[in-house]
């Protein structure tokens, strides 16, 4: 086992190779060893018997991978060290339910099974009220730079995706075979672990918000006449989530639906000027609205005038009338 070089402030930055951990969860005095391990990870046991925790894991200086089987246990990740505040935590739950409680930024995949705690200084509690198996993967933000992941740019994660399943398989195997890993191979294992972290961050993050906004605007401008163009289809075409797309527009003080309606309303008014007698349903269809009712609402909202009023307002101005046979001399003919 390599020299730990644990520092109360900077954590395990001085670890030169790796350390492996294995606790059988047999109860009794083993609880002290588990408590020491958790303390080294910046965690405090709040409730339950740590001696019954079954754990296998490996630690590098900026990575921690641990497979835990736990029940009736609550621990708090204190995040009171600068090093801890720079770390992501991915929790991959294969059995049971694990809760995250805290005020810091976090994310849970809609399908369950994947929990993410973002870097920050707010304490986070992990609670397993019933038997649960989980894989814990924490790493420093510097290991994945310049890639970024935040609540603002995260996309939907799926435990069934090939990226997640491959990452889980590697990390699980690493945690369970860490005691067989020769220290001469530590740099290789650390490099592989770094690549897994980068793949997880890259697959979980959407493109930068300004890029999403600009690309969405280009789609709206060129395709808004298609009634099938809706926020969900735009998000899917851009490879992002509906919520991330919405946040990109909200930062500009708008929304996807509002910009779609505005473009369609402007197109409808342009058509109305060139074809004053066009039927409402045809006007709605050709400008991208799903119905004439939606057309009426949009015109009223954008221009403050109903369709009938716009027909009159947008008629060409009549030419001045001239009396036939009139003279300009002012004298009778």
C-alpha positions as a Markdown table, in Angstrom:
| # | Residue | x | y | z |
|---|---|---|---|---|
| 1 | Unk | 0.0 | 0.0 | 0.0 |
| 2 | Unk | 1.4 | 3.4 | -1.0 |
| 3 | Unk | 2.2 | 6.2 | 1.3 |
| 4 | Unk | -1.2 | 7.9 | 2.1 |
| 5 | Unk | 0.2 | 11.4 | 2.7 |
| 6 | Unk | -3.3 | 12.5 | 3.9 |
| 7 | Unk | -3.6 | 16.2 | 4.6 |
| 8 | Unk | -6.5 | 17.6 | 6.6 |
| 9 | Unk | -6.8 | 20.6 | 4.2 |
| 10 | Unk | -5.8 | 19.2 | 0.8 |
| 11 | Unk | -7.0 | 15.7 | 1.2 |
| 12 | Unk | -5.1 | 13.0 | -0.7 |
| 13 | Unk | -3.1 | 15.2 | -3.1 |
| 14 | Unk | 0.1 | 13.7 | -1.9 |
| 15 | Unk | -0.8 | 10.1 | -2.7 |
| 16 | Unk | 1.8 | 8.8 | -5.2 |
| 17 | Unk | 0.2 | 5.6 | -6.4 |
| 18 | Unk | -3.0 | 4.2 | -5.0 |
| 19 | Unk | -4.6 | 2.7 | -1.9 |
| 20 | Unk | -7.2 | -0.1 | -1.9 |
| 21 | Unk | -9.9 | -0.8 | 0.7 |
| 22 | Unk | -11.9 | -3.8 | 1.6 |
| 23 | Unk | -14.4 | -4.2 | 4.5 |
| 24 | Unk | -16.6 | -7.3 | 4.8 |
| 25 | Unk | -19.3 | -5.7 | 6.9 |
| 26 | Unk | -19.1 | -8.3 | 9.6 |
| 27 | Unk | -19.9 | -5.9 | 12.4 |
| 28 | Unk | -18.0 | -5.3 | 15.6 |
| 29 | Unk | -14.6 | -3.6 | 15.6 |
| 30 | Unk | -14.6 | -3.3 | 11.8 |
| 31 | Unk | -16.7 | -0.2 | 12.3 |
| 32 | Unk | -13.7 | 1.7 | 13.4 |
| 33 | Unk | -11.9 | 1.0 | 10.1 |
| 34 | Unk | -14.9 | 1.9 | 8.1 |
| 35 | Unk | -15.3 | 5.2 | 10.0 |
| 36 | Unk | -11.6 | 6.0 | 9.3 |
| 37 | Unk | -12.2 | 5.3 | 5.6 |
| 38 | Unk | -15.3 | 7.6 | 5.5 |
| 39 | Unk | -13.4 | 10.3 | 7.5 |
| 40 | Unk | -10.6 | 10.2 | 4.9 |
| 41 | Unk | -13.3 | 10.7 | 2.2 |
| 42 | Unk | -14.6 | 13.7 | 4.2 |
| 43 | Unk | -17.7 | 11.9 | 5.4 |
| 44 | Unk | -19.3 | 11.6 | 8.8 |
| 45 | Unk | -21.7 | 8.8 | 10.0 |
| 46 | Unk | -24.9 | 10.4 | 11.2 |
| 47 | Unk | -27.0 | 7.4 | 11.7 |
| 48 | Unk | -26.7 | 3.6 | 11.6 |
| 49 | Unk | -23.9 | 1.0 | 12.2 |
| 50 | Unk | -20.9 | 1.6 | 9.9 |
| 51 | Unk | -19.5 | -1.8 | 10.9 |
| 52 | Unk | -22.2 | -3.5 | 8.7 |
| 53 | Unk | -21.1 | -1.6 | 5.6 |
| 54 | Unk | -19.7 | -3.8 | 2.9 |
| 55 | Unk | -17.1 | -1.9 | 0.9 |
| 56 | Unk | -14.5 | -2.4 | -1.8 |
| 57 | Unk | -12.7 | 0.5 | -3.4 |
| 58 | Unk | -9.6 | 2.2 | -4.7 |
| 59 | Unk | -8.2 | 5.7 | -4.2 |
| 60 | Unk | -5.9 | 7.7 | -6.3 |
| 61 | Unk | -4.8 | 11.3 | -5.4 |
| 62 | Unk | -7.8 | 12.9 | -7.2 |
| 63 | Unk | -10.1 | 9.9 | -7.8 |
| 64 | Unk | -12.1 | 7.6 | -5.5 |
| 65 | Unk | -14.0 | 4.6 | -6.7 |
| 66 | Unk | -15.9 | 2.5 | -4.1 |
| 67 | Unk | -18.6 | -0.2 | -4.3 |
| 68 | Unk | -20.8 | -0.1 | -1.2 |
| 69 | Unk | -23.6 | -2.4 | 0.1 |
| 70 | Unk | -25.3 | -0.5 | 2.9 |
| 71 | Unk | -28.6 | -0.4 | 4.8 |
| 72 | Unk | -29.9 | 1.8 | 7.6 |
| 73 | Unk | -27.0 | 4.2 | 7.2 |
| 74 | Unk | -26.8 | 7.9 | 6.8 |
| 75 | Unk | -23.6 | 9.7 | 6.1 |
| 76 | Unk | -22.8 | 13.3 | 5.4 |
| 77 | Unk | -20.2 | 14.5 | 2.9 |
| 78 | Unk | -19.0 | 17.5 | 4.8 |
| 79 | Unk | -17.2 | 19.3 | 1.9 |
| 80 | Unk | -15.4 | 21.5 | 4.3 |
| 81 | Unk | -12.0 | 21.0 | 2.6 |
| 82 | Unk | -11.0 | 23.0 | -0.5 |
| 83 | Unk | -10.2 | 19.7 | -2.3 |
| 84 | Unk | -13.6 | 18.3 | -1.6 |
| 85 | Unk | -15.3 | 21.4 | -2.9 |
| 86 | Unk | -13.7 | 20.8 | -6.3 |
| 87 | Unk | -15.1 | 17.3 | -6.7 |
| 88 | Unk | -17.9 | 15.7 | -8.6 |
| 89 | Unk | -19.7 | 12.8 | -7.1 |
| 90 | Unk | -21.4 | 10.2 | -9.3 |
| 91 | Unk | -23.6 | 7.7 | -7.5 |
| 92 | Unk | -24.7 | 4.7 | -9.6 |
| 93 | Unk | -27.3 | 2.7 | -7.7 |
| 94 | Unk | -27.8 | -0.9 | -8.9 |
| 95 | Unk | -30.1 | -2.0 | -6.1 |
| 96 | Unk | -32.4 | -0.3 | -3.7 |
| 97 | Unk | -32.9 | 3.4 | -3.1 |
| 98 | Unk | -30.4 | 6.0 | -2.0 |
| 99 | Unk | -31.5 | 9.6 | -1.2 |
| 100 | Unk | -29.5 | 12.8 | -1.5 |
| 101 | Unk | -30.4 | 15.5 | 0.9 |
| 102 | Unk | -28.7 | 18.9 | 0.9 |
| 103 | Unk | -28.9 | 22.4 | -0.5 |
| 104 | Unk | -26.0 | 22.1 | -2.9 |
| 105 | Unk | -26.6 | 21.6 | -6.7 |
| 106 | Unk | -27.4 | 18.0 | -7.6 |
| 107 | Unk | -29.1 | 16.0 | -10.3 |
| 108 | Unk | -31.1 | 12.7 | -10.4 |
| 109 | Unk | -31.7 | 11.0 | -13.7 |
| 110 | Unk | -35.4 | 10.8 | -14.6 |
| 111 | Unk | -35.2 | 7.0 | -14.8 |
| 112 | Unk | -33.3 | 6.8 | -11.5 |
| 113 | Unk | -30.1 | 4.9 | -10.9 |
| 114 | Unk | -27.8 | 7.9 | -11.4 |
| 115 | Unk | -27.3 | 10.7 | -8.9 |
| 116 | Unk | -24.8 | 13.5 | -9.4 |
| 117 | Unk | -23.5 | 16.0 | -6.8 |
| 118 | Unk | -21.8 | 19.0 | -8.4 |
| 119 | Unk | -18.8 | 20.7 | -7.0 |
| 120 | Unk | -19.6 | 23.1 | -4.1 |
| 121 | Unk | -19.2 | 23.7 | -0.4 |
| 122 | Unk | -22.7 | 22.7 | 0.8 |
| 123 | Unk | -22.8 | 19.5 | 2.9 |
| 124 | Unk | -24.7 | 16.6 | 1.3 |
| 125 | Unk | -26.3 | 13.6 | 3.1 |
| 126 | Unk | -26.5 | 10.2 | 1.6 |
| 127 | Unk | -29.3 | 8.0 | 3.1 |
| 128 | Unk | -29.9 | 4.3 | 2.5 |
| 129 | Unk | -33.0 | 3.3 | 4.7 |
| 130 | Unk | -33.1 | -0.2 | 3.2 |
| 131 | Unk | -30.5 | -2.5 | 1.6 |
| 132 | Unk | -28.9 | -0.8 | -1.4 |
| 133 | Unk | -25.9 | -1.4 | -3.6 |
| 134 | Unk | -24.2 | 1.6 | -5.1 |
| 135 | Unk | -21.0 | 2.6 | -6.9 |
| 136 | Unk | -19.4 | 5.9 | -5.7 |
| 137 | Unk | -17.1 | 7.8 | -8.1 |
| 138 | Unk | -15.7 | 11.1 | -7.1 |
| 139 | Unk | -13.0 | 13.2 | -9.0 |
| 140 | Unk | -11.5 | 16.6 | -9.1 |
| 141 | Unk | -12.8 | 19.1 | -11.7 |
| 142 | Unk | -9.2 | 19.6 | -13.0 |
| 143 | Unk | -9.2 | 16.0 | -14.2 |
| 144 | Unk | -11.9 | 16.6 | -16.8 |
| 145 | Unk | -11.0 | 20.2 | -17.7 |
| 146 | Unk | -11.8 | 21.9 | -20.1 |
| 147 | Unk | -15.0 | 19.8 | -20.1 |
| 148 | Unk | -17.7 | 21.2 | -17.8 |
| 149 | Unk | -20.9 | 20.0 | -16.3 |
| 150 | Unk | -23.4 | 22.0 | -14.3 |
| 151 | Unk | -27.2 | 22.0 | -13.6 |
| 152 | Unk | -27.5 | 24.5 | -16.5 |
| 153 | Unk | -26.0 | 22.3 | -19.2 |
| 154 | Unk | -26.8 | 18.7 | -18.1 |
| 155 | Unk | -28.7 | 16.5 | -20.5 |
| 156 | Unk | -30.9 | 13.5 | -19.7 |
| 157 | Unk | -28.9 | 10.6 | -18.5 |
| 158 | Unk | -30.0 | 6.9 | -18.9 |
| 159 | Unk | -28.7 | 4.0 | -16.9 |
| 160 | Unk | -29.3 | 1.9 | -20.0 |
| 161 | Unk | -27.0 | 3.9 | -22.3 |
| 162 | Unk | -23.9 | 2.2 | -23.6 |
| 163 | Unk | -21.7 | 4.9 | -22.1 |
| 164 | Unk | -23.1 | 4.5 | -18.6 |
| 165 | Unk | -23.1 | 0.7 | -18.8 |
| 166 | Unk | -19.5 | 0.6 | -20.0 |
| 167 | Unk | -18.4 | 3.1 | -17.4 |
| 168 | Unk | -20.1 | 1.2 | -14.6 |
| 169 | Unk | -18.6 | -2.1 | -15.7 |
| 170 | Unk | -15.0 | -0.6 | -15.6 |
| 171 | Unk | -15.4 | 1.2 | -12.3 |
| 172 | Unk | -17.1 | -1.8 | -10.6 |
| 173 | Unk | -14.3 | -4.1 | -11.8 |
| 174 | Unk | -11.6 | -1.6 | -10.7 |
| 175 | Unk | -13.1 | -1.4 | -7.2 |
| 176 | Unk | -13.3 | -5.2 | -6.8 |
| 177 | Unk | -9.8 | -6.0 | -8.1 |
| 178 | Unk | -7.9 | -3.0 | -6.6 |
| 179 | Unk | -6.1 | -5.3 | -4.1 |
| 180 | Unk | -4.6 | -7.2 | -7.2 |
| 181 | Unk | -3.4 | -4.0 | -8.9 |
| 182 | Unk | 0.4 | -3.7 | -8.9 |
| 183 | Unk | 1.6 | -0.2 | -8.0 |
| 184 | Unk | 3.7 | -0.1 | -11.1 |
| 185 | Unk | 0.4 | -0.1 | -13.0 |
| 186 | Unk | -1.1 | 2.7 | -10.9 |
| 187 | Unk | -0.5 | 5.4 | -13.6 |
| 188 | Unk | -2.2 | 3.2 | -16.2 |
| 189 | Unk | -5.2 | 2.6 | -14.0 |
| 190 | Unk | -5.4 | 6.3 | -13.1 |
| 191 | Unk | -5.3 | 7.3 | -16.8 |
| 192 | Unk | -8.1 | 4.9 | -17.7 |
| 193 | Unk | -10.1 | 6.2 | -14.7 |
| 194 | Unk | -9.6 | 9.8 | -15.9 |
| 195 | Unk | -10.9 | 8.8 | -19.4 |
| 196 | Unk | -14.0 | 7.3 | -17.8 |
| 197 | Unk | -14.6 | 10.5 | -15.9 |
| 198 | Unk | -14.2 | 12.6 | -19.1 |
| 199 | Unk | -16.6 | 10.3 | -21.0 |
| 200 | Unk | -19.2 | 10.6 | -18.3 |
| 201 | Unk | -18.9 | 14.4 | -18.2 |
| 202 | Unk | -19.0 | 14.7 | -22.0 |
| 203 | Unk | -22.0 | 12.4 | -22.4 |
| 204 | Unk | -23.9 | 14.1 | -19.6 |
| 205 | Unk | -23.4 | 17.7 | -20.9 |
| 206 | Unk | -25.1 | 19.6 | -23.7 |
| 207 | Unk | -23.3 | 22.1 | -26.0 |
| 208 | Unk | -22.7 | 25.5 | -24.6 |
| 209 | Unk | -25.9 | 27.5 | -24.1 |
| 210 | Unk | -25.0 | 30.4 | -26.5 |
| 211 | Unk | -24.4 | 27.7 | -29.2 |
| 212 | Unk | -27.8 | 26.1 | -28.5 |
| 213 | Unk | -29.5 | 29.5 | -28.7 |
| 214 | Unk | -28.0 | 30.5 | -31.9 |
| 215 | Unk | -28.6 | 27.2 | -33.6 |
| 216 | Unk | -32.2 | 27.1 | -32.3 |
| 217 | Unk | -32.8 | 30.6 | -33.7 |
| 218 | Unk | -31.5 | 29.5 | -37.1 |
| 219 | Unk | -33.9 | 26.6 | -37.1 |
| 220 | Unk | -36.8 | 28.8 | -36.1 |
| 221 | Unk | -36.0 | 31.4 | -38.8 |
| 222 | Unk | -35.8 | 28.9 | -41.6 |
| 223 | Unk | -38.4 | 26.3 | -40.5 |
| 224 | Unk | -41.0 | 28.1 | -38.5 |
| 225 | Unk | -43.6 | 27.6 | -41.3 |
| 226 | Unk | -43.6 | 23.9 | -40.5 |
| 227 | Unk | -46.4 | 23.3 | -37.9 |
| 228 | Unk | -44.5 | 20.3 | -36.7 |
| 229 | Unk | -41.6 | 22.5 | -35.4 |
| 230 | Unk | -42.1 | 22.7 | -31.7 |
| 231 | Unk | -39.7 | 23.1 | -28.7 |
| 232 | Unk | -39.4 | 19.3 | -28.2 |
| 233 | Unk | -38.4 | 18.7 | -31.9 |
| 234 | Unk | -35.9 | 21.6 | -31.8 |
| 235 | Unk | -34.3 | 20.2 | -28.7 |
| 236 | Unk | -34.1 | 16.7 | -30.2 |
| 237 | Unk | -32.6 | 18.1 | -33.4 |
| 238 | Unk | -29.9 | 20.0 | -31.4 |
| 239 | Unk | -29.1 | 17.0 | -29.2 |
| 240 | Unk | -30.1 | 18.7 | -26.0 |
| 241 | Unk | -32.8 | 18.5 | -23.4 |
| 242 | Unk | -36.0 | 20.6 | -23.5 |
| 243 | Unk | -35.0 | 22.2 | -20.1 |
| 244 | Unk | -31.5 | 23.2 | -21.3 |
| 245 | Unk | -33.0 | 24.7 | -24.5 |
| 246 | Unk | -35.5 | 26.6 | -22.4 |
| 247 | Unk | -32.8 | 28.0 | -20.1 |
| 248 | Unk | -30.8 | 29.2 | -23.1 |
| 249 | Unk | -33.8 | 31.2 | -24.3 |
| 250 | Unk | -34.7 | 32.4 | -20.7 |
| 251 | Unk | -31.2 | 34.0 | -20.5 |
| 252 | Unk | -32.2 | 36.1 | -23.4 |
| 253 | Unk | -35.6 | 37.0 | -21.8 |
| 254 | Unk | -37.6 | 34.9 | -24.1 |
| 255 | Unk | -38.8 | 31.4 | -24.7 |
| 256 | Unk | -38.9 | 28.9 | -27.6 |
| 257 | Unk | -42.6 | 29.0 | -27.9 |
| 258 | Unk | -42.7 | 32.8 | -27.8 |
| 259 | Unk | -40.1 | 33.2 | -30.6 |
| 260 | Unk | -41.9 | 30.6 | -32.7 |
| 261 | Unk | -45.2 | 32.4 | -32.3 |
| 262 | Unk | -43.6 | 35.8 | -33.2 |
| 263 | Unk | -42.0 | 34.5 | -36.4 |
| 264 | Unk | -45.2 | 32.8 | -37.5 |
| 265 | Unk | -47.2 | 35.9 | -36.7 |
| 266 | Unk | -44.9 | 38.1 | -38.7 |
| 267 | Unk | -45.0 | 35.6 | -41.6 |
| 268 | Unk | -48.9 | 35.6 | -41.4 |
| 269 | Unk | -49.0 | 39.4 | -41.6 |
| 270 | Unk | -46.7 | 39.4 | -44.6 |
| 271 | Unk | -48.9 | 36.9 | -46.4 |
| 272 | Unk | -52.0 | 38.9 | -45.5 |
| 273 | Unk | -50.5 | 42.0 | -47.1 |
| 274 | Unk | -49.9 | 40.1 | -50.4 |
| 275 | Unk | -53.1 | 38.1 | -50.3 |
| 276 | Unk | -55.7 | 40.1 | -48.4 |
| 277 | Unk | -58.5 | 37.6 | -49.1 |
| 278 | Unk | -56.7 | 34.5 | -48.0 |
| 279 | Unk | -58.9 | 32.2 | -45.8 |
| 280 | Unk | -58.0 | 32.0 | -42.1 |
| 281 | Unk | -57.3 | 28.3 | -42.1 |
| 282 | Unk | -55.0 | 28.6 | -45.2 |
| 283 | Unk | -53.2 | 31.5 | -43.6 |
| 284 | Unk | -52.7 | 29.6 | -40.4 |
| 285 | Unk | -51.3 | 26.6 | -42.3 |
| 286 | Unk | -48.9 | 28.5 | -44.5 |
| 287 | Unk | -47.5 | 30.5 | -41.7 |
| 288 | Unk | -46.9 | 27.5 | -39.4 |
| 289 | Unk | -49.8 | 27.6 | -37.0 |
| 290 | Unk | -51.6 | 24.4 | -36.1 |
| 291 | Unk | -55.0 | 26.0 | -36.2 |
| 292 | Unk | -56.8 | 29.2 | -37.1 |
| 293 | Unk | -57.5 | 29.7 | -33.4 |
| 294 | Unk | -53.8 | 29.7 | -32.6 |
| 295 | Unk | -53.3 | 32.2 | -35.5 |
| 296 | Unk | -56.0 | 34.6 | -34.1 |
| 297 | Unk | -54.4 | 34.4 | -30.6 |
| 298 | Unk | -50.9 | 35.1 | -32.0 |
| 299 | Unk | -51.9 | 38.1 | -34.1 |
| 300 | Unk | -53.8 | 39.6 | -31.2 |
| 301 | Unk | -50.8 | 39.0 | -28.9 |
| 302 | Unk | -48.2 | 40.3 | -31.3 |
| 303 | Unk | -50.0 | 43.2 | -33.0 |
| 304 | Unk | -52.9 | 44.0 | -30.7 |
| 305 | Unk | -55.3 | 43.5 | -33.6 |
| 306 | Unk | -57.6 | 40.6 | -34.6 |
| 307 | Unk | -57.4 | 39.0 | -38.1 |
| 308 | Unk | -60.3 | 41.0 | -39.4 |
| 309 | Unk | -58.8 | 44.3 | -38.3 |
| 310 | Unk | -55.5 | 43.4 | -39.8 |
| 311 | Unk | -57.1 | 42.7 | -43.1 |
| 312 | Unk | -58.3 | 46.3 | -43.2 |
| 313 | Unk | -55.2 | 47.8 | -41.6 |
| 314 | Unk | -52.9 | 46.2 | -44.1 |
| 315 | Unk | -54.8 | 47.1 | -47.3 |
| 316 | Unk | -52.8 | 49.3 | -49.7 |
| 317 | Unk | -53.7 | 53.0 | -49.4 |
| 318 | Unk | -56.1 | 54.1 | -52.2 |
| 319 | Unk | -54.9 | 56.4 | -54.9 |
| 320 | Unk | -56.5 | 60.0 | -54.9 |
| 321 | Unk | -59.6 | 60.2 | -57.0 |
| 322 | Unk | -59.7 | 62.6 | -60.0 |
| 323 | Unk | -63.0 | 63.9 | -61.6 |
| 324 | Unk | -63.2 | 62.9 | -65.2 |
| 325 | Unk | -63.1 | 65.9 | -67.5 |
| 326 | Unk | -62.1 | 68.4 | -64.8 |
| 327 | Unk | -59.8 | 71.2 | -65.7 |
| 328 | Unk | -57.1 | 72.9 | -63.7 |
| 329 | Unk | -57.6 | 76.4 | -64.9 |
| 330 | Unk | -60.4 | 77.3 | -62.6 |
| 331 | Unk | -62.4 | 78.6 | -65.6 |
| 332 | Unk | -65.6 | 76.9 | -67.0 |
| 333 | Unk | -64.9 | 74.8 | -70.1 |
